[in-house]
């Protein structure tokens, strides 16, 4: 499955044994490091060659105009785009005055290793210059989980067989030249040089640059300092310019002799702090990093990840690629959110500029569930970010003529940035995803303080939106018309089943919370009449059903639409067929009704789940990376275990195999989260009801012999080991927990090993021509 033969399949690391310059962009994404605050793409240390340089700070963006052929009320006038901030990764090497550039000379060997347990990217080079001088270079790069504002690099060069003069230049660079990021020349002009210098200074081995983002007005500071290894008295020099800081050190090396240093980089940004305050902020972070030292930072990183993997690791026996891929996925999901701290988790994390660095609904529906059960500390911060953007969401709802809060389809700051409303503003289901993330987090953690503050307000304001967005029809059923569900090939539909059922959950959760926290409810202006209206609407939600076909239409009338002609299709459809044609026919971009089954299983009978899944498999083309993991979960639930394994692998290998051909602009963080979802919610059968009780219905496909995972619950962990015949459950921690195993309630006072009933016998579903996932048994056979 992995198209780059230089990537080895290993359980705890991603290792590239040679360098393919044609795959630089993909490698830069795959080898990216982040902590949720700082993001460094996996560019080569010397800066060139590169495909897409990338250094990002969560929330730092530029404002750019949105082009429209015609003006329309309610359309956003501008958008926001993540920008490449000051690059602290660059370390250039001159070997007898010749720069290390892998396009010249002879590259004897080149290896990069991303280690999921140490949180470091290690690079080892053996290079011979055009003049015949050989050196070996080893670099170790990290973005610290424990010191949020800090990244660091250990750099070392060694002479091989001849004496050689070397000079190492460590740089801070602002306004790097980038490839064009937009087809709109106005946007390209805005993004070409987004940083305006406001201060630069250097002292000793330290340099500081402070800039202002031209249109958004944000202040950005970056600073670097160094500790040279080896000889005490070496010629060093620091230079400073508005967009460049450079520290240089050199020496004459005999064979076997080394020269190196630790480079510490600190970042900070603010919309309000002064230039001196920003400078002080990064210099303080830098000082703390130097006190910790290089070895200390490496040790802290390993200690942090040791604790994470104790709770989060998923062990898969029988599929080595999936084993590597799920750990790769969990590492990057952690990197996307660990230290975001009241900032968004973007669709690409901080691994690239894809989707302009925007956050979508996949944060709450795909990423936060994984973090809730593996690293819940980050989930509260992500939800507090939504709460912090509440005023903008309320303003947007008012603009659209509704009550409550309408959270944006895509955003960085909380303002709506989608210029195409049928697949943007109309996708109101995002608001229910926010509510679901609140109730899931509180149920799993017992964080009552959050529930009584941000949690209840998020539920109340989203409930108000649904009550004003929907209406009771002549038969008393609550209808939500003119919305777009998760399937973006079916826009502006009435009574989308997923949307209606998730709105129902949202309304009932808000009703529960206002009675649980009456004082806070009164502060929010909620009276009994309003709460009763939510409850009545939830109980009356319309769920369409096609009695003739015996399936749920995705939305009103969907199963009466003309069938799509798959024989003439080119994929992805949105790039080869007009939306007008796609919208009015039965073809599904990504799991929609199937997602409703996964999220609201209590709303469907077992027979309905099987029939619905089979019906929608035939028309779902998976032109979205968000689909495979959902299809894996429901395939496992209805007994199609081989298909679940196939979809699991597709979700897990989305970026390692570059299945969507766009890994170059950043990783698909939600699909990476989907690897965990497909394994734990799918093969592990995990569900959690509103009462907080964990339910499991595990089953393994033929190719797997064991699945082991942990789920954090309150102050404890439920550790689950699944084999083809049984599941073992044990609690690690102080909580007294009860679970449900295949419908049987079990108290975990001691470890329990329970038999797994056989899966129902079902006929395998068919997929559209050419769109079936690759069979794992065929993949493993070669």
N, C-alpha and C positions, 0 to 999 in steps of 0.2 A: 504493500500500500504506500510506503514512503518512497516518493519518486527520486529523491536524492540518495544514490547508493552510498554516499559518504556519511550518512547518518546511521550510526549503529543502534541496534535495538538492545537497550540495557535498562534494567529496572529503575535505577535511581538517577539517571543523568541522560542528557542529550549531548552526544559527542559527534563532532564533524571532523573527519580524518584528513580531508584535503579541502582546498578552497576552490569553489567554482564561481568565477566572477559573474557568470550569467545568472546565478541564484543569489546574488548579494542582497537584494531587497527582501527576499523571504527570510534569509538568515538574520538580517537586521531585526526583523520582527520576532522571530523565534528565540533569539538570544537576548532579547530586551530584558532589562532589569528595572524594577520599580518597587516602591513601597506604598503606592496610593497617593503620595504627595509629589515625589520626584519620579520622572520616567526617563530612562536612558535607552535609546535604541541600541542594538548590538552592532554599532558601527566599528570598523577597524580602529585601533588606537591611534594610528597615524593620520586618520581622517580621510585619506584618499587611498584607493578608489572608494567611492560610496555610491549607493543608489538613492537613499533618502536620509540625510542627516536628521537626527531627532533628539532634542532634549526638551522635556515638557514639565510644567508645573501645573498640578491639578487646579483648574479654575482660571488660569492665565489664558486670555483669549484676546482676539481683536474683533472689532465690530466691522461688518462689511454690508454693503447694500444687497437687497434681494431683488433680482430682476423680474418684472412682470410685463407681459404684453398689454394687459389692461389692469387698471386699478380696481380693487374690490374691497368693500367694507369688511373689516376684521382681519384682513391679510397683514401679517407682520411686515413692517417696512425694512427691517434689517435682520441679519443673522449674526451669529457668533462663530468664530473659528479658532480652534486651538492653534497656538503659534509655537514655533521653534524658539525657545529662549536661549540664553547664553550657554554655549557648549563648553562643559568642563571636562569632556572625555579625551580631548586631543592631546596626544604625546608624540611628538615627532622625533625621529632618530636620524642623525647624520653619521655616516660611517666614512671616515676620511673624506669629508665634504660631500658625500653622495647621500641623498635622502633615501631612507628605507621606503621603497615603493614597490609593491608586489608585482606591478606590471613590468618591472625592469629587473635585470639580474636573474638569478636562479633561485627559485623557491624549492629548497631541498625537502622541507616538510612543513606542514601547517596543521595545527589541531586546535579546536575550540571545544570546551566542555562546560555546559551549564549543569551545575550540580544542585539537585533539588533539596538536598539535606544541608548543604553549607550555604546556599544562597549566593554563590559566587559564579562568575564567568571567568574561566581560566583559558588563556591563549598561549600556545607555545609555537615559536617559529624558528626555523633554521634557514637562513638566507645568505646568499653569496652575492655581493655587489657586482655591478658590471666590471669593476676593476679587480675582482677576484678576492675580496676581503670577506671572510665568513664570520657571521655572528649568530648567536642564539638569543632570542628574546622571550621572556616569560612575563606575562601580565596577569594580574588577578583583580577583577573589578567587582565592586559590590555597591548596592544602594541599601542603606542601613534600615532595618526594621525597628531598631531600638533608638536610634537618634534620627528623628524624622527628617530633619533638614540636611542630612549629610549623605554624601556618596564618597567613595574612595577607590584609589587604584594603587596596587603595588606593582612597580615596574622594575625590571632587571634585564640588563644586557651583558652578554659574556662573549669575549673573544674566543675563537675556536682554534685556529691553527697558525695564525700569524699575528704579530703585534698590530694594533689598530687604534687610531684616534677616534673617539666617539664623543658626540655632543647630544644630550637629550634636551629637548625643548618642550616644556609643559605649558599649555595655553588655556586661556579663557577667550572664547570668540563669540561675539554678538553679531547678528545680522549676517549669518552665513548665506552664501548663495545656494538657493534651493531650486529643484525642478519646479515647473509651473504647477500650482495646486488648484487651479480653477480655469475653466474655459471662458469665464467672464473676465474680460480685460480689466474691468473696474475692480473686481475682487483681487486679481493678480497684483494690481498696482498697490492695493492696500497691504497685501501680505508680503510684498517684496522686501521691504526694510521696515518692519513694524516697530523696532526699538529705537528710541531716541535717547542718546546719552545725557545723563544729568550729573554724573560724578564718576571719577576714576582715580584710584590711588594705589600706590605700591610701597611696601616697606619690607626690607629683608627678603625673605622667600615668599612673601605674601602679596597678593594682588586682589583688588576689589573693583567691580564694575556695577554701577547702578544705572538702570534705564527706566524710561517711561514708555509704556505702550501707547502709540500715537493717538488712536481714536478711543479705545476703551479707558485710557487714562490710568491704567494699573501701573504701580511701581514694582520693578523686578530687580533684585540684587543677587549677585553671585560673587563668591570669594573663594580663593584657593590658597593653600599653604603646603609646605613640603618638609619632609624629614629625609635627609640624604643618608643612605646606608654606606658603611665602609669607612673610607678615609675621612678624617675630620676636616682637613684643609684642602678643599677643592675649589677651583674658580667657579663662582656662581654669579648670576646676573639676573635682575628682574627689570623688565621694561613694561611700560603702561601707556596705552592710548585709549581714546574713548570707546572703541569697540574691541580692544585686544589687551590682554594681559599675558606676559610670557616670562617664564622662569627657565633659565638655562644652566646646565651644569655639564662639565666635560672632563675627560681624563684620557690618558693613553693606557690601553690595556694590553697586557701580554696574554698569550693563550691560557685559558682557564680562569683569568681574572674577571671580576664582575663589577659593574657600576649600577646602582639603582637607588630608588627613593620611594617613599609613600607619598601619594598626592591626596590631600583632603580637600573636598569641595563642599561648600555650603550654599544653600539657596533660601531665599525668602521673597515673599511678595505681599502686597497690600493695596487696597483701594483707598486707604485713608492715611497710613503712616507717612511721616516725613522722610526725606532722603537721609538725614542723619540717623533716624530711627531704623530705617531699613539696613543701613550700613552696620549699625551696632548689632542688629539682629543676626546678620550672617557672620560677623566677626565673633560674636559670642558662641554661635554654633560651631564655628571653626576651632575656637579655643578648646571647647569641650571635646571635640573629636581628637585634637592633638594630645590632650591629656589622656584620653582613652588609649591612643596609640593604634598603630596598624594591627598589631596582634590582638589588642583588646577588641577592636571592631570586628575582626574575624571571629573571635571567640563569642562575642555577644550575638552575632548573626547565627552561628551554629546552635547556641543555646536556645534562642527564640524558635528556630525551626525544629529543634528536637521536641519542644513542647507542642508545637503545632502538629507535627506528624504523629505524636502519641494519640491525639484525638481525631485526626483527620484522615490518616492513611487508609487506603482501600487496597486490599490484596486480592489479586485475580490470578487464579491458577488455571492454565490451559490456553491462554492467549497472551503471548509475550508482548506483542505490539500494543494491545489494549492496556496491559499492565504499565508499560512505560508511558503511554499516552494519558492515562488517568492521573498519574502523578505529575506529569508535565502540566496537565490541565489544572489540577488543584494548586500547584505552585503559582501559576499565572493568575488564577482567580484570587488567591491570597494577595499577590502583588498588586492587583487592581484595587483592592479595598482595605488593606491592613491599616494604613495610616492616612486614609482620606480625610477623616476627622471633619465632618460636616461639610464635605464636598461630594460631588456626584461621582458615581462609578460609570465611566463612559463605556459605550459599546465596544470600543477597541482598547479600553483601559488607557494606559499611558505608553502604548507600544507603537503608535503611529497616528497619522492625522486622518485616518479613514472616518467617514461620516462627520467630518469637521470636528471631531472630538466630542460629539454630542452624546448625552445619555438619553435612553429611550425606556420603554416599558420593560425591556428584557432585564434591566437592573433588578427591579422588584420581583419579577416572576421567575427568573432563571438564576441570577447570581445570588441574591439575598437568601433564597432557601438553602443553598449550599453553605453559605457563610453562617446562617443561623445554627446549623447543626455541627459546624466545624470550628468557626471562629466568630462567635456571636458578638464579641466586642465591637467589631466593625459595622455590624448591622444597625445598631442604635445610631451611630454617627451618620450613616447613609439616610436613615429615616428622619433624623434631625435636620439634615440638609433639605429634605422635602418640606419639613415644617418651616424652616427658615424662609423658603420661597413661597409660603402661603399667601402673603399679600399680592404677589404677582398673579398667582393662580386665582385668587378671588377677583382681582381686577379683570382677568381674562374671562371668567365666567360672567361677570356683569356685562362686559362688552358683547358677549354672545347672547345675552338676554336670559341668563340662568342665575340661580342662587348657588351659594356654596363656593367651591373651588374647582376650577378646571385646570388640572396640571398639564403642562405642555407636552406635546408628542416628542419633540426633540429640543434639547437645550443644553447650555452650560451653566447659566446663571439663574434659570427659572423662568425666563421669558421665552415665549414660543418662537421657534426658529424654523418651523416648517412652512414653506411657501406653497405646498400642494395640499389643500385642505381635505380632499377625499381620503387621502392616506396619511393625514396628519391630525388636524383638529378633530375630524369626525371619528377618530379612533379613541372615543371616550373611555374604552375599557381600561386604558392606562390607570385611570383613577381607582378602579376596583383592584388593580394589581397593587397599588400603594396600600390600600386598606388591607388586602390579604397579607401583605408583608408585615403590617403592624400586628395583626392578630396572631400570625405564626410566630413572630419574634417573642411576643409577650407570653404566649402559651408555652413555648420551648424554654424560656429563661425565667419566667416568673418576675420579670422586671416591672413591678407595680408602679414604681415612680415614673417610669416612661409612660406606662399606660394612662396614668392620671394626669399627665401633662401633654406632651406632644401626641401621644397615641389617641386619646379621645378626640382631640381637636381635628386630627387628620380624618378620623372616622366620621365625625359630625359634618365637616365641610364637604366631604365626598358624598355622604348620604344626602345632603341638601341638593347637591348637583343632580343626583339620580332622580330625586323626587320632583324636581322642576323640569328635568329633561324628559321624563316619561309622563304617561297619562293613562287613565282608566278608560277603556273602550266601553261601548254600549252594553257589553256583557259583564262588565266589572273587572275584566282582566287588565293587569298593568302592562302597558306596552312601551317599548323604547324604539322609536322610529328614526330612520335616516342616519344611522351610524355605520361605522366600519369596524368589523371584528378583526381578529388576528390575521385572517386571510385577506391580504391586500389585493387579491384578484377578484374580490367581491365587495365593492365599495358602495356606501350609502344604501344600506339595507335596513329593512324593518325587522325588529325582534330577532336579532342575531342571538342564537342560543347561548353561546359563551358569554356574551355581554350581559344578557338578561340574568343568567344564573350567578355570575360574579357580582352583579349589582344587587341581587337578592342577598347574597352573603354579606355584602357591604352594609346594606340597610339593617339587617338583623344584628350585625356586630355593633353598629352604632346604637341601636336600640338597647342592646345589652349593656354597653359601656355607660350610657347616660343614666341607667338605673344603678349601675355599680358605683358611679362617681357622681352623685346628684349635685353636690356643691359645685363641682367643676362644670357640670351641665348647665346649671343656672348661670354661671359666669359666661358661658357661651350662648346664652339666650335660648336654650332649648326648654320648651315646656312639654307637658304630657301630651298635648294635642299634636304637636309636631312629631314627637317620638311615635305616637300611635299611627300617624300617617305613614311613617317609614315602615312600621310593622305590617300595616294593611297592604301597602304596595308590595312588600317582599312576598307575602303570602299569596298575592294575586298575580305574580309575575307570569306572563304568558310564555310557554315553551312550545313552539310549533312541533307538530308530529304529522308525518305523512302516513296515514293508515293504509293506503293502497300499497305502498312500498314496504311498510313496516320499518321505517327509519325516521330519524329526526332530520328535517332539512336544516342546513346550516343557518338559514334565516328564512323568513316568510317567502314561500314560492321558489326557493332555490332548486328543489328537486323537479320543478316544472320547467326549468330553463333548458334550452337546447344543449345537447351534449357536445363537448369539445371534440374537434377532429384531431386526434393525437397523431394520425399518420402524416400530417403536414407540419407538425410542430418543430420549431427550433428553440433550443433552451439557452439561457433563461427566456421565458416567454416575453417578459417586459421589454427586452431589447430587440425582439423580432416581430411582435404583434401589437396592434393598437390596443390601448386600454379599453376603448369603447367595445371592441369585440370580446376582450377577456372578461369584462365586467358582466356581460349579459349571458354568459354560458357557464356550464358546469365544469369548471376547472379550478383547482385549489392550489395556491402558492405554497401554503404551509398549514400545518395542522391547526384546525379551528374548532370544529365540532369535536374532534378527537381530543383537543386540549380541554374542552369542557368536561369530557369524560374523566380525564386525568385529574382536573382540579376539583370537580364536584361529583365524585363517584356515587354518592348517595342518591343522586337525582336520576340514576339510570339502573335498570335491572341488568342482570348478567346477560340475558338474551339480547337486550337492546344494545349493550356495549359491543357484543360480538357482531351483530348485524350492522350497526353504525360503522364500526371500524372497517369491516369488509367493504362497505359501500364507498367510504371515502378513500380507502387505499387505492381504488381503481382510478381516482381522478386527482390525486394529490401529486404534484410534480416536484415538490421540494426545491423550489427556486430560492429558498431561504435557509440559512444555516440553523434557524431556530426550530426546524421541523423534526429532524431525525430523532432527537432525544425524546420528544413527546410521543412519536410513533413507537419508539422502543418501549416506553412505559406501558402503553395500552396494549401493544402486541403481547407483552409478557402477561398482562392481566387476563387477556382473553385466551391465553394458551398457545400463542404462536411464538414459541421460545426461540426457534432458530432465527426468525425474522427480527425478534428483539435483539439478539446478538448482532445481527447484521447492521441494524440501525445504531446500536451502541457504538460499534466500530466507526461508523460514518461520523457520528458526533465527536467522538474522541480524536479522530484523525483529521478533522476538518482543516487544521492548520499545518500539522506535520506533513500531510499529503497534499496540502494546498488545493483542496477539492473545489473551492469556489473561485480559484485563480485570482484571489485578491488578498492573500496573506501579506503581500508586499507592503500594503498600507496599514498594517496592524493586525493583531490577532482578534479572533471572534470570541470575546470573553464569555458570552452567553452560551455558545456552543461548547466551549471548554467546560463551563459549569454543567452543561448537558451530559458530559461524560459521567459525572457523579450522579446526576439525576437518573440516567438510563440504568446505571448499576444499582443504586440504592433504592430509588423509587420504583424502578422497573424490575430488575431481577431480585432485588431485596424486598419488593412489595411494600415499601414504607408509605404510610399515610398518617396524618395527624389530624384528628377531628377537633372541633371547637372546644371539647372538654379537656384537651391536652393529652389524651391518651394516645400512645404510639401503637399503630397497627402495622403488622407485617404479614405478608403473604409470599414468602420467598420461593422461587423455583429457578433452577439453572438449566440453560440450554445444553445440548449434548456435548459441545466443545469445551465446557468449563467443568472443572472438578471441585473447585472451592472458591467461595467469595467471602471475604472478611472485611467488615467495616465497623465504625463506631459512630454513634449519634449522641451529641451532647444534649442533655436534658436536665434543666435546673442546675444543680451543682454536681451532677453525676454524668457518667457516660454509660450508654447501653452498648455493649460490645456483642456483635452478631457474627456468627460463623455459619455459613451455609454450605452444605454438601448436596449431592443429588438426592439423598434420602432423608436428611434431617437438618434442623437448624438449632444452634446452641445460642442461648441468650444469657448474659451475665451483666451485673451492674457493678461499675467501678465508681464508688462515691457514696455519700451519706444518704441519698434519697431513697425512700421506700417507693418503688415503682411497680406498676402493673401494666402489662402490655396485652395486646391481642395477637394471637398467632393463628392465621387461617380461620378466623371467627371464634377461636377459643380464648377466653380470658385467662391470663396466667400471671400470678404474683411472683415477682423475682426476688424472693427472700434469699434464694440460693440459685446458683446456675441451673438452667433448665435446658434439656435437649429434647426436642419435640420432632415427631415425624412429619414429613412433608407429603400431603396427599398428591396423587397423580394429577397432572394437568388435564383439563378437558380436551377431548379429541375434536379437533376442528380442521376444516379444509383450509389449506394455506391461501391467503389472500393474494390477489394479483395487483400489480402496479401498472401505471401507464407504460406503453412500449418504450423501452430504453431507459426507464427511470427506476428500475428495481435496484435496491442497494446490492453491493457486491457480497456474495455469499462468503461467510468467514471460513467455512470448510473448504471452499474452492480456493480462497486466498491462501489458506495455510498449506494446501497441496501444491501451491505454486502456479 
